[in-house]
């Protein structure tokens, strides 16, 4: 068990690196050899990973692909068994392992907490549960020049804004965001929830040749709290301004790997809305008066995503098409271009996040069953990280990322081996390797938004005479 605990202790090192928005971070891996961490005394200097199949319903990271539903709490059972007795965090996992490229998708289903209540000689349980549309894609690969790379892309949140500022089509310094913090809270007496959450899983499907993959998730009838917040002035306190219900939020993913051309293409399809009702103070808007209210007040929709990267043993940076370096605090228009991650002293191009591939979206009126508008222009900007991360409500959206540092160790066993034999560098350094970007839909009216951005990335092409499936390097793809 102690070995299992030591494997989990590396969270203390990798978690701040992977999932805390910091433009520059350095961590000392040897900090996990302290005499006592989290109350556990360490007597063995080696890390041994437990068999992952016990947590993944029999699956391993050596398989070519799989999908399953797991309870993250199971991973922590060996450290604190009481967690398993009172809490569950269910997530939908899809995994692809192809020619030295691994992708793990995590979609949050729901969490439940059972609280035992004692009153005199009676004991009963109160169970509460919640769901939020949290989506994360973790990728690991070897770059053509042999670097170890990890990339994480997280759908952070939805927000509305009144498009009346200086820059049309994007929330700027004069337009506070109304963070649509999504939740679906239920409670009951007893051990089980009486109602199922309105979440639907789209099964992982694979082509016969193993190069095309599809999967996804849908959330229905999501309640949202609209929280006033200005990321450009984070010191100003936020407050609730409205509540609303979104009929649907669907994420569909399509992954294509073309080894001959050396390309990986990911299309991520969004379907958002429509809004069923909106309550501002004592005023309730729905149907036509909701559409009129949204239009007359210039409400637009924006989706925020966070992206971070780690290159083991190498510094790296994120740059725009114009060559400018993103520091995490930039407010830059990238609607017609890319953001590129460069690593090492050789400035190896390890990833492109392409925003110009699909620049339009459609509005669909479900009442009439027709498209209200088509081919409307999308606006995409990088966004200040500092202001956003100062809002603790935003951090809730990343709760499903907590176990991912352990997953990173399974995807790259060389890290564990190098640590155990003492050859691993003392530090892992990240420099300018994260960014936040918002994709905005200026014309909205509270109607259903359909958008399918396509991302193209490049991997080393297949070498003539090479065995199919033999690892030769990898590529990575960004998510919008």
MARLO-808581 format. One line per 10 residues: number of its first residue (from 1); their letters; for each residue x, y, z of C-alpha. Coordinates in nm, 4 decimals, always signed. Each point is the difference from the previous one (the first is absolute). Example, Ala and Ser with C-alpha at 12.3 -4.5 7.8 and 13.67 -1.06 7.14 Angstrom:
BEGIN
1) as) +1.2300,-0.4500,+0.7800 | +0.1370,+0.3440,-0.0660 .
//
This chain:
BEGIN
1) xxxxxxxxxx) +0.0000,+0.0000,+0.0000 | +0.2868,+0.2368,+0.0803 | +0.1211,-0.0306,-0.3580 | -0.3490,+0.0875,-0.1242 | -0.0036,+0.3006,+0.2274 | +0.3395,+0.1136,-0.1290 | -0.1268,-0.0162,-0.3555 | -0.2820,+0.2305,+0.0975 | +0.2309,+0.2389,+0.1812 | +0.1418,+0.1258,-0.3289 .
11) xxxxxxxxxx) -0.3289,+0.1934,-0.0305 | +0.1628,+0.2526,+0.2317 | +0.2541,+0.0715,-0.2738 | -0.1826,-0.0432,-0.3310 | -0.3415,+0.1400,+0.0945 | +0.1152,+0.3631,+0.0305 | +0.1897,-0.0392,-0.3276 | -0.2787,-0.1468,-0.2091 | -0.3090,+0.1671,+0.1297 | +0.0809,+0.3297,+0.1697 .
21) xxxxxxxxxx) -0.0010,+0.2911,-0.2467 | +0.3526,+0.1348,+0.0417 | +0.2079,+0.1509,-0.2741 | +0.3261,-0.1227,+0.1559 | +0.0302,-0.2898,+0.2437 | +0.2919,-0.2026,+0.1311 | -0.0382,-0.3071,+0.2203 | +0.2562,-0.2200,+0.1727 | -0.0855,-0.3662,-0.0460 | +0.2164,-0.1005,+0.2932 .
31) xxxxxxxxxx) -0.2406,+0.1762,+0.2342 | -0.1992,-0.3246,+0.0097 | +0.2852,-0.1700,+0.1862 | -0.0645,+0.2039,+0.3121 | -0.0268,-0.2079,+0.3149 | -0.3694,+0.0685,+0.0443 | -0.2611,+0.1191,-0.2500 | -0.3736,+0.0146,+0.0691 | +0.0605,-0.1815,+0.3282 | +0.1597,-0.3054,-0.1677 .
41) xxxxxxxxxx) +0.3545,-0.1047,+0.0933 | +0.2068,-0.1014,-0.3028 | +0.2594,-0.2749,+0.0367 | +0.0306,-0.1029,-0.3669 | +0.1673,+0.2370,-0.2452 | -0.1548,-0.1681,-0.3067 | -0.3372,+0.0646,-0.1591 | -0.2102,-0.2981,-0.1027 | -0.3251,+0.0595,-0.1852 | -0.2940,-0.2224,+0.0952 .
51) xxxxxxxxxx) -0.1771,-0.2075,-0.2644 | -0.2259,+0.2528,-0.1740 | -0.2486,-0.2647,-0.1138 | -0.1467,-0.0145,+0.3505 | -0.1121,+0.3617,-0.0416 | -0.0934,-0.0097,-0.3708 | -0.2430,-0.2924,+0.0009 | +0.2657,-0.2385,-0.1278 | +0.1526,+0.2325,-0.2615 | +0.3645,+0.1037,-0.0235 .
61) xxxxxxxxxx) +0.1886,+0.2782,-0.1748 | +0.1752,-0.2585,-0.2165 | -0.3215,-0.0702,-0.1947 | -0.0635,+0.1716,-0.3334 | -0.3345,+0.1502,+0.1002 | -0.2814,-0.0321,+0.2515 | -0.2742,+0.1940,+0.1749 | -0.1501,-0.0454,+0.3447 | -0.1596,+0.1793,+0.2959 | +0.2101,+0.0195,+0.3154 .
71) xxxxxxxxxx) -0.0209,+0.1454,+0.3492 | +0.3041,+0.2204,+0.0663 | -0.0442,-0.0578,+0.3728 | +0.1082,-0.3616,-0.0514 | +0.3519,+0.1241,-0.0749 | +0.0235,+0.1571,+0.3455 | -0.1464,-0.2940,+0.1894 | +0.3391,-0.1292,+0.1167 | +0.0761,+0.3346,+0.1623 | -0.3369,+0.0812,+0.1525 .
81) xxxxxxxxxx) -0.2552,-0.2796,-0.0070 | -0.2700,+0.2193,+0.1555 | -0.0168,+0.1972,-0.3245 | -0.1322,-0.3067,-0.1788 | -0.2709,-0.0466,+0.2620 | -0.1443,+0.3475,-0.0419 | +0.0918,+0.1419,-0.3425 | +0.0020,-0.0867,-0.3702 | +0.1356,+0.1968,-0.2961 | -0.1104,-0.1683,-0.3220 .
91) xxxxxxxxxx) +0.1782,+0.0813,-0.3253 | -0.0212,-0.1280,-0.3567 | +0.3387,-0.0999,-0.1413 | +0.1014,-0.0639,-0.3618 | +0.3550,-0.1065,-0.0806 | +0.1976,-0.0272,-0.3251 | +0.3556,-0.1388,-0.0242 | +0.1430,+0.0160,-0.3510 | +0.3635,+0.0036,-0.1153 | +0.1480,+0.1670,+0.3046 .
101) xxxxxxxxxx) -0.2922,+0.2435,+0.0297 | -0.2399,-0.0306,+0.2928 | -0.3197,+0.1929,+0.0584 | -0.2188,-0.0230,+0.3100 | -0.3376,+0.1750,-0.0011 | -0.1789,+0.0649,+0.3290 | -0.3609,+0.1165,+0.0190 | -0.1584,+0.0729,+0.3376 | -0.3272,-0.1863,+0.0597 | -0.0926,+0.0754,+0.3607 .
111) xxxxxxxxxx) +0.1152,-0.0042,+0.3575 | -0.1920,-0.1164,+0.3051 | +0.0647,+0.0497,+0.3694 | -0.1765,-0.2062,+0.2658 | -0.0093,+0.1548,+0.3468 | -0.1076,-0.2168,+0.2980 | -0.2223,+0.1924,+0.2401 | -0.0552,-0.1132,+0.3584 | -0.2986,+0.1217,+0.1984 | -0.0495,-0.1559,+0.3417 .
121) xxxxxxxxxx) -0.0054,-0.3745,-0.0726 | -0.0802,+0.0380,-0.3711 | +0.2600,+0.0044,-0.2768 | -0.0862,+0.0892,-0.3584 | +0.1903,+0.1090,-0.3089 | -0.0396,+0.3181,-0.2014 | +0.1344,-0.0267,-0.3534 | +0.0670,+0.3008,-0.2212 | +0.1331,-0.0017,-0.3522 | +0.1029,+0.2406,-0.2720 .
131) xxxxxxxxxx) +0.1137,+0.0047,-0.3615 | +0.1836,+0.2590,-0.2091 | +0.1177,-0.0122,-0.3640 | +0.3697,-0.0506,+0.0657 | +0.2051,-0.1330,-0.2919 | +0.3734,-0.0693,-0.0174 | +0.2330,-0.1569,-0.2556 | +0.3477,-0.1090,+0.1119 | +0.2541,-0.0911,-0.2659 | +0.3497,-0.1439,+0.0174 .
141) xxxxxxxxxx) +0.2423,-0.0568,-0.2847 | +0.3613,+0.0041,-0.1120 | +0.0875,+0.2906,-0.2240 | +0.1910,-0.0634,-0.3244 | +0.3166,+0.1153,+0.1791 | -0.0616,-0.2391,+0.2899 | -0.1458,+0.2305,+0.2644 | -0.2622,-0.1294,+0.2440 | -0.3104,+0.2193,-0.0203 | -0.3208,+0.0201,+0.2028 .
151) xxxxxxxxxx) -0.2899,+0.2238,-0.1054 | -0.3232,+0.0630,+0.1863 | -0.3023,+0.1757,-0.1494 | -0.2938,+0.0763,+0.2289 | -0.3409,+0.1452,-0.0770 | -0.0173,+0.2538,+0.2807 | -0.3406,+0.1678,-0.0087 | -0.2774,+0.1765,-0.1887 | -0.0628,+0.3709,+0.0443 | -0.2264,+0.2710,-0.1362 .
161) xxxxxxxxxx) +0.0967,+0.3622,-0.0582 | -0.1656,+0.3150,-0.1303 | +0.1813,+0.0899,-0.3202 | +0.0156,+0.3756,+0.0519 | +0.3730,+0.0511,+0.0568 | +0.2847,+0.1282,-0.2123 | +0.0707,-0.3245,-0.1866 | -0.3030,-0.1523,-0.1673 | -0.0644,-0.3706,+0.0360 | +0.2198,-0.0696,+0.3035 .
171) xxxxxxxxxx) -0.0252,+0.0791,+0.3737 | +0.2522,+0.2802,+0.0599 | +0.0997,+0.2117,+0.3002 | -0.3264,+0.1971,-0.0129 | -0.2226,-0.3092,-0.0066 | -0.0128,-0.2124,+0.3148 | -0.0755,-0.3676,-0.0508 | -0.3112,-0.1672,+0.1302 | +0.1532,-0.3371,+0.0853 | -0.2621,-0.2664,-0.0681 .
181) xxxxxxxxxx) +0.1078,-0.2353,+0.2796 | -0.1800,-0.3190,-0.0890 | -0.1317,-0.2449,+0.2521 | -0.2759,-0.2536,+0.0489 | -0.0495,-0.0566,+0.3694 | -0.2171,-0.2741,+0.1467 | -0.0481,-0.1381,+0.3489 | -0.1937,-0.2702,+0.1770 | -0.0271,-0.1926,+0.3226 | +0.1465,-0.3482,-0.0296 .
191) xxxxxxxxxx) +0.3001,-0.1538,-0.1681 | -0.0992,+0.0485,-0.3641 | -0.1104,+0.3016,-0.1985 | -0.3604,-0.0309,-0.1114 | +0.0654,+0.1673,-0.3347 | +0.2679,-0.0615,-0.2599 | +0.1983,+0.2955,-0.1248 | -0.0798,+0.1179,-0.3489 | +0.3297,-0.1129,-0.1520 | +0.0343,-0.2152,-0.3115 .
201) xxxxxxxxxx) +0.3229,-0.1711,-0.1115 | +0.0886,-0.0338,-0.3684 | +0.1823,-0.3359,-0.0302 | +0.3511,-0.0196,-0.1400 | -0.0080,-0.1348,-0.3549 | +0.3061,-0.1051,-0.1990 | +0.0460,-0.0536,-0.3744 | +0.1120,-0.3406,-0.1256 | +0.3511,+0.1237,-0.0730 | +0.0292,+0.1655,+0.3412 .
211) xxxxxxxxxx) +0.0666,+0.3520,-0.1250 | -0.3370,+0.1705,+0.0606 | -0.1620,+0.0421,+0.3436 | -0.3245,+0.1638,+0.1146 | -0.1397,+0.0609,+0.3493 | -0.1635,+0.2681,+0.2120 | -0.2456,+0.1051,+0.2723 | -0.3245,+0.1929,+0.0313 | -0.1351,+0.1899,+0.3000 | -0.3695,+0.0903,+0.0033 .
221) xxxxxxxxxx) -0.2068,+0.2573,+0.1915 | +0.3044,+0.1546,+0.1669 | -0.0736,+0.2609,+0.2627 | +0.2434,+0.2920,+0.0043 | +0.0803,+0.2846,+0.2347 | +0.1106,+0.3143,-0.1841 | +0.2778,+0.1528,+0.2064 | +0.1171,+0.3561,-0.0748 | +0.3792,+0.0077,-0.0226 | +0.2602,+0.2142,-0.1777 .
231) xxxxxxxxxx) +0.3279,-0.1915,-0.0616 | +0.1702,+0.3301,-0.0869 | -0.0851,+0.1332,+0.3479 | -0.0032,-0.3131,+0.2173 | +0.0150,+0.1979,+0.3259 | -0.3591,+0.1121,-0.0510 | -0.2362,-0.2424,+0.1784 | -0.2351,-0.2017,-0.2189 | -0.3656,-0.0690,+0.0610 | -0.2928,-0.1995,-0.1382 .
241) xxxxxxxxxx) -0.1976,+0.1874,-0.2648 | -0.2253,-0.2721,-0.1447 | -0.0824,-0.3683,-0.0244 | -0.0784,-0.1913,-0.3182 | -0.0512,-0.3465,-0.1426 | +0.1762,-0.1276,-0.3125 | -0.1887,-0.2767,-0.1772 | +0.3154,-0.1708,-0.1262 | +0.3776,+0.0090,-0.0030 | +0.1513,-0.2688,-0.2240 .
251) xxxxxxxxxx) +0.3656,-0.0751,-0.0725 | +0.0831,-0.2281,-0.2947 | +0.3549,-0.0971,-0.0882 | +0.1346,-0.1424,-0.3273 | +0.3623,-0.1117,-0.0110 | +0.1810,-0.1027,-0.3209 | +0.3603,-0.1229,-0.0131 | +0.1674,-0.0088,-0.3399 | +0.3470,-0.1463,+0.0382 | +0.0840,+0.0201,-0.3705 .
261) xxxxxxxxxx) -0.0621,+0.3746,-0.0172 | +0.1231,+0.0545,+0.3555 | -0.3217,+0.1725,+0.1116 | -0.2371,-0.0237,+0.2933 | -0.3348,+0.1759,-0.0406 | -0.2425,+0.0617,+0.2849 | -0.3425,+0.1497,-0.0564 | -0.1799,+0.1042,+0.3167 | -0.3684,+0.0715,-0.0589 | -0.1897,+0.2236,+0.2442 .
271) xxxxxxxxxx) -0.3760,+0.0243,+0.0390 | -0.0960,+0.2587,+0.2630 | -0.3509,+0.0941,+0.1060 | -0.2521,+0.1283,-0.0591 | -0.0781,+0.1780,+0.3262 | -0.3354,-0.1213,+0.1322 | -0.0473,+0.2831,+0.2481 | +0.1931,+0.2869,+0.1569 | -0.0837,+0.1596,+0.3348 | +0.1385,+0.3444,+0.0822 .
281) xxxxxxxxxx) -0.1128,+0.1113,+0.3431 | -0.3750,-0.0564,+0.0065 | -0.0323,+0.0130,-0.3813 | -0.0310,-0.3306,-0.1860 | +0.0715,-0.0153,-0.3734 | -0.0838,-0.2887,-0.2317 | -0.1139,-0.0547,-0.3589 | -0.0227,+0.3097,-0.2166 | +0.0465,+0.2482,+0.2854 | +0.3279,-0.1783,+0.0851 .
291) xxxxxxxxxx) +0.1228,+0.0375,-0.3594 | -0.0977,+0.3668,-0.0014 | +0.1676,+0.0592,+0.3376 | +0.3246,-0.1632,-0.1134 | +0.0032,+0.1942,-0.3278 | -0.0868,+0.3398,+0.1467 | +0.2730,-0.0348,+0.2653 | +0.2667,-0.1175,-0.2492 | +0.0695,-0.3286,+0.1777 | +0.2662,-0.2204,-0.1573 .
301) xxxxxxxxxx) +0.1292,-0.3449,+0.0940 | +0.3617,-0.0993,+0.0639 | +0.1681,-0.3317,+0.0848 | +0.3298,+0.0029,+0.1921 | +0.2661,-0.2711,-0.0260 | +0.3305,-0.0457,+0.1807 | +0.3054,-0.1614,-0.1570 | +0.3301,-0.0917,+0.1670 | +0.3065,-0.1998,-0.0936 | +0.3004,-0.1658,+0.1588 .
311) xxxxxxxxxx) +0.3136,-0.0997,-0.1882 | +0.2188,-0.2130,+0.2258 | +0.3410,+0.1585,+0.0485 | -0.0558,+0.2845,-0.2491 | -0.1294,+0.3540,+0.0210 | -0.2579,+0.1014,-0.2545 | -0.2207,+0.2877,-0.1019 | -0.3261,+0.0789,-0.1766 | +0.0115,+0.2447,-0.2928 | -0.2453,+0.1517,-0.2474 .
321) xxxxxxxxxx) +0.0234,+0.0112,-0.3796 | +0.1623,+0.3415,+0.0279 | +0.2730,-0.1413,+0.2227 | -0.1146,+0.1588,+0.3249 | +0.0389,-0.2074,+0.3176 | -0.3115,-0.0669,+0.2086 | +0.0638,+0.0525,+0.3704 | -0.3382,-0.1081,+0.1311 | -0.1173,+0.3612,+0.0324 | -0.0380,+0.0869,-0.3685 .
331) xxxxxxxxxx) -0.3242,+0.1240,-0.1515 | +0.0630,-0.0856,-0.3649 | -0.2184,-0.0638,-0.3043 | +0.0803,-0.3449,-0.1409 | -0.3212,-0.0504,-0.1996 | +0.1901,-0.0221,-0.3292 | +0.3130,-0.1764,+0.1203 | +0.1690,-0.2528,+0.2261 | +0.1734,-0.0187,+0.3315 | +0.3138,-0.2131,-0.0127 .
341) xxxxxxxxxx) +0.2001,-0.1705,+0.2745 | +0.3781,-0.0060,-0.0492 | +0.2287,-0.2099,+0.2199 | +0.3702,-0.0240,+0.0790 | +0.2991,+0.1964,-0.1205 | -0.0766,-0.1179,-0.3527 | -0.3476,+0.1612,+0.0150 | -0.1620,-0.3226,-0.1171 | -0.3603,+0.0539,-0.1093 | -0.1926,-0.2467,+0.2159 .
351) xxxxxxxxxx) -0.3598,+0.1198,-0.0332 | -0.2253,+0.2320,-0.1963 | -0.3429,+0.1011,+0.1225 | -0.1759,+0.1189,-0.3153 | -0.2887,+0.2445,+0.0320 | -0.0385,+0.0958,-0.3652 | -0.1121,-0.3410,-0.1306 | -0.3684,+0.0422,+0.0855 | -0.0925,+0.3636,+0.0617 | -0.3792,-0.0194,-0.0253 .
361) xxxxxxxxxx) -0.2908,-0.1328,+0.2040 | -0.3756,-0.0496,-0.0384 | -0.2991,+0.1051,+0.2093 | -0.2901,-0.2467,+0.0135 | -0.3548,+0.0868,+0.1078 | -0.1439,-0.3160,+0.1548 | -0.3479,+0.1521,+0.0249 | -0.0291,+0.0488,-0.3753 | +0.2323,-0.2882,-0.0860 | +0.2039,+0.2186,-0.2356 .
371) xxxxxxxxxx) +0.3369,+0.1722,-0.0012 | -0.0282,+0.3599,+0.1134 | +0.3411,+0.0845,-0.1449 | +0.2904,-0.1864,-0.1583 | +0.3683,+0.0699,-0.0590 | +0.0255,+0.2637,+0.2727 | +0.3571,+0.1036,+0.0834 | +0.1672,-0.1316,+0.3161 | +0.2365,+0.2245,+0.1969 | +0.2911,-0.1584,+0.1915 .
381) xxxxxxxxxx) +0.2348,+0.1786,+0.2412 | +0.2639,-0.1093,+0.2479 | -0.1084,+0.1237,+0.3404 | +0.1697,+0.1127,+0.3247 | +0.0630,-0.2992,+0.2258 | +0.0786,+0.1962,+0.3147 | -0.3401,+0.1585,+0.0376 | -0.1862,-0.3206,-0.0764 | +0.1919,-0.2173,+0.2442 | -0.0630,+0.2472,+0.2821 .
391) xxxxxxxxxx) -0.3646,-0.1021,-0.0081 | -0.0300,-0.3179,+0.2123 | -0.3235,-0.0902,-0.1760 | +0.1980,-0.0609,-0.3198 | +0.2269,-0.2485,+0.1755 | -0.2940,-0.2297,+0.0700 | -0.0178,-0.0714,-0.3710 | +0.3385,-0.1762,+0.0102 | -0.0797,-0.2462,+0.2789 | +0.0080,-0.3001,-0.2343 .
401) xxxxxxxxxx) +0.3645,+0.0678,-0.0834 | +0.1251,-0.0940,+0.3474 | +0.1018,-0.3639,-0.0753 | +0.1631,+0.0772,-0.3352 | +0.3585,+0.0269,+0.1313 | -0.0238,-0.3685,+0.0892 | -0.1235,-0.0752,-0.3517 | +0.3011,+0.1897,-0.1372 | +0.2309,-0.2443,+0.1780 | -0.1716,-0.2966,-0.1623 .
411) xxxxxxxxxx) +0.0219,+0.1607,-0.3444 | +0.3718,+0.0668,+0.0423 | +0.1575,-0.2815,+0.2086 | +0.3436,+0.1439,-0.0787 | -0.0699,+0.2727,+0.2561 | -0.0430,-0.2567,+0.2756 | +0.3026,-0.2027,-0.1133 | +0.2208,+0.3074,-0.0224 | -0.1069,+0.1120,+0.3466 | +0.0661,-0.3420,+0.1519 .
421) xxxxxxxxxx) +0.3502,-0.0314,-0.1496 | +0.0930,+0.3590,+0.0828 | +0.0512,+0.1193,-0.3589 | -0.2981,+0.2349,-0.0172 | +0.0852,+0.3705,+0.0001 | -0.0633,+0.1654,+0.3320 | -0.2435,+0.2472,-0.1513 | -0.2794,+0.0104,-0.2526 | -0.0407,+0.3504,-0.1390 | -0.2976,+0.1581,-0.1725 .
431) xxxxxxxxxx) +0.0348,+0.3405,-0.1578 | -0.2898,+0.1838,-0.1603 | -0.1727,-0.3290,-0.0738 | -0.3622,+0.0693,+0.0750 | -0.2753,+0.2210,-0.1340 | -0.3683,+0.0721,+0.0307 | -0.2055,+0.0741,-0.3088 | -0.3637,+0.0926,-0.0532 | -0.2069,-0.0879,-0.3058 | -0.2836,+0.2515,-0.0330 .
441) xxxxxxxxxx) -0.3294,-0.0119,-0.1884 | -0.1013,+0.3670,-0.0349 | -0.3475,-0.0649,-0.1450 | -0.1910,-0.2248,+0.2370 | -0.3532,+0.0954,+0.1131 | +0.0123,-0.2922,+0.2435 | -0.0516,-0.2442,-0.2891 | +0.1796,-0.3307,-0.0570 | +0.3589,+0.0436,-0.1215 | +0.1557,-0.2618,-0.2307 .
451) xxxxxxxxxx) +0.3739,+0.0194,-0.0599 | +0.2533,-0.2589,-0.1172 | +0.3561,+0.1365,+0.0081 | +0.2572,-0.2262,-0.1650 | +0.3557,-0.0322,+0.1287 | +0.2825,-0.1309,-0.2190 | +0.3334,-0.1058,+0.1501 | +0.3052,-0.1693,-0.1407 | +0.1878,-0.3142,+0.1010 | +0.3044,-0.1614,-0.1648 .
461) xxxxxxxxxx) -0.1148,-0.1733,-0.3200 | +0.0282,-0.3729,-0.0317 | +0.3490,-0.1147,-0.0988 | +0.0179,-0.2261,-0.3032 | +0.0313,-0.3624,+0.1115 | -0.0976,+0.0842,+0.3577 | -0.2201,-0.2510,+0.1843 | -0.3551,+0.1289,+0.0490 | -0.0542,+0.0973,+0.3581 | +0.3702,+0.0239,+0.0874 .
471) xxxxxxxxxx) +0.0572,+0.3097,+0.2175 | +0.2009,+0.2640,-0.1861 | -0.1102,+0.3249,+0.1609 | -0.3224,+0.1850,+0.0457 | -0.2024,+0.3122,-0.0418 | -0.2476,+0.1845,+0.2071 | -0.3180,+0.1896,-0.0699 | -0.1687,+0.2911,+0.1680 | -0.3671,+0.0360,+0.0787 | -0.2147,+0.3042,-0.0558 .
//
